[in-house]
C-alpha cells in the first residue's frame, strides 16, 4: 500500500514505514472502513490501488490535518 501511494508521507516526506498510514483525501475514511468491514487495504489492492482520493501521510501529519486543520509543515510564517 505504501509503495502504491508514493512510498513516503506526501506532506513531510518521511519514509519510515512504521510511521505511515493511508489518507482518504476526501474525508471518507470512516465510510470506506464501514463499507469494507475494515478491509480497506484489501479493497484498494483488489481495485488496483486507485490513485484518486488516496495518499500516504505519516501519523504526525495525519493527526495535524484532522478536522480541517492545516499541517504545521504547510504553514509558512
C-alpha positions as a Markdown table, in Angstrom:
| # | Residue | x | y | z |
|---|---|---|---|---|
| 1 | Unk | 0.0 | 0.0 | 0.0 |
| 2 | Unk | 2.7 | 2.5 | 1.0 |
| 3 | Unk | 4.6 | 1.9 | -2.3 |
| 4 | Unk | 1.4 | 2.1 | -4.3 |
| 5 | Unk | 0.7 | 5.6 | -2.9 |
| 6 | Unk | 4.2 | 7.1 | -3.2 |
| 7 | Unk | 6.4 | 5.4 | -0.6 |
| 8 | Unk | 6.6 | 8.4 | 1.7 |
| 9 | Unk | 4.5 | 11.0 | 3.5 |
| 10 | Unk | 3.1 | 13.3 | 0.9 |
| 11 | Unk | 3.4 | 16.2 | 3.3 |
| 12 | Unk | 6.8 | 16.0 | 5.0 |
| 13 | Unk | 8.4 | 13.2 | 3.0 |
| 14 | Unk | 9.3 | 10.8 | 5.8 |
| 15 | Unk | 9.6 | 7.3 | 4.5 |
| 16 | Unk | 9.8 | 5.2 | 7.8 |
| 17 | Unk | 7.2 | 2.5 | 7.2 |
| 18 | Unk | 6.3 | 2.3 | 10.8 |
| 19 | Unk | 5.1 | 5.9 | 10.8 |
| 20 | Unk | 3.0 | 5.8 | 7.6 |
| 21 | Unk | -0.7 | 5.5 | 7.1 |
| 22 | Unk | -3.3 | 5.8 | 4.3 |
| 23 | Unk | -5.0 | 9.1 | 4.0 |
| 24 | Unk | -8.5 | 9.4 | 2.4 |
| 25 | Unk | -8.2 | 12.8 | 0.9 |
| 26 | Unk | -12.0 | 13.3 | 0.6 |
| 27 | Unk | -12.6 | 12.7 | 4.3 |
| 28 | Unk | -14.5 | 9.4 | 3.6 |
| 29 | Unk | -12.2 | 7.0 | 5.6 |
| 30 | Unk | -14.9 | 6.1 | 8.1 |
| 31 | Unk | -17.4 | 5.3 | 5.4 |
| 32 | Unk | -14.8 | 3.3 | 3.5 |
| 33 | Unk | -14.0 | 1.3 | 6.6 |
| 34 | Unk | -17.6 | 0.6 | 7.2 |
| 35 | Unk | -18.3 | -0.4 | 3.6 |
| 36 | Unk | -15.3 | -2.8 | 3.5 |
| 37 | Unk | -15.8 | -4.2 | 7.0 |
| 38 | Unk | -12.3 | -2.7 | 8.0 |
| 39 | Unk | -10.6 | -4.4 | 5.0 |
| 40 | Unk | -9.6 | -1.1 | 3.3 |
| 41 | Unk | -6.2 | -2.2 | 2.1 |
| 42 | Unk | -7.6 | -5.4 | 0.7 |
| 43 | Unk | -10.3 | -3.4 | -1.1 |
| 44 | Unk | -7.8 | -0.9 | -2.6 |
| 45 | Unk | -5.5 | -3.7 | -3.7 |
| 46 | Unk | -8.4 | -5.6 | -5.4 |
| 47 | Unk | -9.2 | -2.4 | -7.3 |
| 48 | Unk | -5.6 | -1.9 | -8.5 |
| 49 | Unk | -4.6 | 0.8 | -6.0 |
| 50 | Unk | -6.8 | 3.6 | -7.4 |
| 51 | Unk | -4.8 | 6.9 | -7.2 |
| 52 | Unk | -7.6 | 9.4 | -7.0 |
| 53 | Unk | -8.6 | 10.3 | -3.4 |
| 54 | Unk | -5.8 | 8.5 | -1.6 |
| 55 | Unk | -2.3 | 9.3 | -0.4 |
| 56 | Unk | 0.1 | 8.3 | 2.3 |
| 57 | Unk | 0.7 | 10.5 | 5.3 |
| 58 | Unk | 2.8 | 10.0 | 8.5 |
| 59 | Unk | 0.8 | 9.8 | 11.6 |
| 60 | Unk | 2.0 | 13.3 | 12.7 |
| 61 | Unk | 0.8 | 15.0 | 9.5 |
| 62 | Unk | -2.4 | 12.9 | 9.5 |
| 63 | Unk | -3.3 | 13.9 | 13.1 |
| 64 | Unk | -2.3 | 17.5 | 12.4 |
| 65 | Unk | -4.7 | 17.7 | 9.5 |
| 66 | Unk | -7.7 | 16.1 | 11.2 |
| 67 | Unk | -10.9 | 18.1 | 11.4 |
| 68 | Unk | -9.8 | 20.5 | 8.7 |
| 69 | Unk | -6.7 | 21.9 | 10.3 |
| 70 | Unk | -3.6 | 22.7 | 8.3 |
| 71 | Unk | -0.4 | 20.7 | 8.9 |
| 72 | Unk | 2.4 | 22.7 | 10.5 |
| 73 | Unk | 4.6 | 21.7 | 7.6 |
| 74 | Unk | 2.4 | 23.7 | 5.2 |
| 75 | Unk | 2.0 | 26.8 | 7.4 |
| 76 | Unk | 4.5 | 29.5 | 6.4 |
| 77 | Unk | 5.5 | 32.1 | 8.9 |
